[in-house]
Amino acid sequence: MPDIRYSLEKYKGRSTRYHCPQCHQRTFTRYIDNHTNKHLSDYTGRCNRVEKCGYHFTPKMYFEKNGYEPDDYIKPTLKPKPIIKPPSCIDKELMLSSLTNYHQNNFAIGLSKYFPEHLVLEVLQKYYVGTAKGNKTIFWQVNRLGQVRTGKVMQYNSATLKRVGYINWVHHVTKQKDFNLKQVFFGAHLLIDKTRPVAIAEGEKNAIFGALYYPQYNWVAVGSIEMLNVQKLNTLKGYQVTLFPDKGKAFDKWSKISESACFDVHVNTVLENTALNEGDDIADLVISIKKEQYLAGPEGLIDKFKRKNKYLGLLMDEFDLKLTSLSGHA
């Protein structure tokens, strides 16, 4: 062992075991100097009767007792503590200035097809959802102290509300140097209220749909199925937490995580009990419910009749006819 100056002598038969200075049994292994191949002393070593004796006199103890040490004896040094760089933050004014122009935000435009416009506006501003150039959407991450950690920038199709390719981060777009990213839940700023139950979704879009359809919760999102773990979940101890994983694989994975948490965590089963496809989420569920409601309502019935008879639509447009009642009472 060229890198280790002193080590316990390897067993080479009974002659390499000695009488222990403490229990006097022949179960004592002595330390040897690997440079000279000589023992340090007859009492520097370790008794192999660990439980019944436990004697262990190390080379360090030997040198301290005798008041000297060899020139090349290297004392173990403590590793310097790593310098912990604080998380970087983004100017809050930049975030606040983005909470407008929702008529140029594909995500907001799509939401307004399913929910009243005033409610969409209220929820988007409550959850710090901004507008970026090119009709893009910014999901800002703000912690409970009001510090803006970053913003996730995404592009959506306003008709389907599906994400279309583009994804970026505000700190990249604004070219901030030496940015130390430490993410928090999307919606984390709402966690200052511990009295309101918390719902955790995978994606930010799902958190917004949840907030619009299930407003009894403070919704947060982790970003993806892999971003939820036991450590992150345990930071919410003291809250009433319900997980809303996507259908299928995510449900199984998140259920196991919830079982390992240090507090009781509920896992919502609504999606698992629907006929939706594997991987569908809260947004898919709410959209399907909204579409069914529309088709069962008066406007949906009129659209159905128009599809069956093209002249009905022309007639209604020509005379500006409106449906006032389905029961026959004007």
URNOR-V546511 format. One record per backbone hydrogen bond with DSSP energy under -0.5 kcal/mol. NH is the residue of the N-H (numbers start at 1). CO is the residue of the C=O. E is the energy in kcal/mol with one decimal. If there is no record, write none. Layout:
((NH/CO/E) (NH/CO/E))
//
This chain:
((4/1/-1.1) (5/3/-0.6) (7/32/-1.7) (9/30/-2.5) (12/13/-0.7) (16/13/-2.0) (17/14/-1.7) (18/28/-2.7) (20/25/-2.9) (24/20/-1.5) (27/25/-2.1) (28/18/-2.6) (29/46/-2.5) (31/44/-2.4) (32/7/-2.9) (33/38/-3.5) (34/5/-3.2) (34/32/-0.7) (37/33/-3.0) (38/33/-0.6) (40/31/-1.6) (44/41/-0.8) (45/43/-0.9) (45/57/-0.6) (46/29/-2.7) (47/55/-2.8) (48/27/-3.2) (50/48/-1.8) (53/49/-2.8) (54/49/-1.7) (57/45/-3.1) (58/56/-0.6) (62/58/-2.0) (63/59/-2.5) (64/60/-2.2) (65/61/-2.1) (66/62/-2.0) (67/63/-1.0) (68/63/-1.3) (73/70/-1.6) (74/72/-0.7) (75/73/-0.6) (84/82/-0.7) (85/83/-0.8) (88/180/-2.8) (90/148/-3.0) (94/91/-1.0) (95/91/-1.1) (96/92/-2.6) (97/93/-2.1) (98/94/-0.6) (98/95/-1.5) (99/96/-1.2) (100/98/-2.1) (104/101/-2.0) (105/102/-1.4) (106/104/-0.5) (106/135/-1.9) (109/105/-2.7) (110/106/-2.3) (111/107/-2.2) (112/108/-1.8) (113/110/-1.3) (114/111/-2.0) (115/111/-1.8) (120/116/-2.2) (121/117/-2.4) (122/118/-1.9) (123/119/-2.3) (124/120/-2.6) (125/121/-1.9) (126/122/-2.0) (127/123/-2.3) (128/125/-0.8) (129/124/-2.8) (130/128/-0.6) (130/138/-2.8) (131/98/-2.2) (132/136/-2.0) (135/132/-0.6) (136/132/-0.9) (137/154/-3.2) (138/130/-2.4) (139/137/-0.5) (139/152/-2.9) (140/128/-2.0) (140/138/-0.8) (141/150/-3.1) (142/140/-0.7) (143/147/-2.3) (146/143/-2.0) (148/90/-0.6) (149/141/-2.5) (149/147/-0.8) (150/141/-1.0) (152/139/-2.4) (153/151/-0.6) (153/168/-3.1) (154/137/-2.8) (154/152/-0.5) (155/166/-1.3) (157/162/-2.4) (158/156/-0.6) (161/157/-3.1) (164/155/-2.5) (165/163/-0.7) (166/164/-2.5) (168/153/-2.3) (170/151/-2.5) (172/169/-0.9) (173/169/-2.5) (174/170/-2.9) (175/172/-1.1) (176/171/-2.3) (177/175/-0.6) (179/176/-0.7) (180/178/-0.5) (181/179/-1.0) (186/221/-2.4) (187/185/-0.5) (188/185/-1.8) (189/142/-0.7) (190/187/-1.8) (191/188/-1.9) (192/189/-0.7) (193/190/-1.5) (194/192/-0.9) (198/240/-3.1) (199/218/-2.1) (200/242/-2.5) (201/199/-0.5) (201/220/-2.7) (202/244/-0.5) (207/203/-1.5) (208/204/-1.9) (209/205/-2.4) (210/206/-2.7) (211/207/-2.3) (212/208/-1.9) (213/209/-2.2) (214/210/-3.7) (217/214/-1.5) (218/197/-2.6) (219/217/-0.7) (220/199/-2.6) (221/186/-1.6) (222/201/-1.6) (223/202/-3.3) (227/224/-0.9) (228/225/-0.8) (229/227/-0.5) (233/229/-2.3) (234/230/-2.6) (235/231/-0.7) (235/232/-0.6) (236/233/-1.9) (237/234/-1.6) (238/239/-0.5) (239/236/-2.2) (241/239/-0.8) (241/264/-0.5) (242/198/-2.5) (243/266/-3.0) (244/200/-3.1) (247/280/-2.9) (249/247/-0.6) (251/246/-0.6) (252/248/-1.8) (253/249/-2.3) (254/250/-2.8) (255/251/-1.9) (256/252/-1.6) (257/253/-1.7) (258/254/-2.4) (259/255/-1.5) (260/256/-0.8) (260/257/-0.9) (261/258/-0.9) (266/241/-2.3) (268/243/-2.8) (268/266/-0.5) (273/269/-1.2) (273/270/-0.7) (274/271/-1.7) (279/247/-2.0) (280/277/-2.2) (285/281/-2.1) (286/282/-2.8) (287/283/-2.5) (288/284/-2.1) (289/285/-2.1) (290/286/-2.7) (291/287/-2.3) (292/288/-1.9) (293/289/-2.2) (294/290/-2.2) (295/291/-2.5) (296/292/-1.6) (297/293/-0.8) (297/294/-0.9) (300/294/-0.9) (301/297/-2.0) (302/298/-2.3) (303/299/-2.2) (304/300/-1.9) (305/301/-2.4) (306/302/-2.7) (307/303/-1.9) (308/304/-1.3) (309/305/-2.1) (312/309/-1.1) (313/309/-0.8) (314/310/-1.4) (315/311/-2.5) (316/312/-2.4) (317/313/-2.3) (318/314/-2.5) (319/315/-2.1) (320/316/-0.5) (321/316/-2.1) (324/322/-0.7) (330/328/-0.7))
//
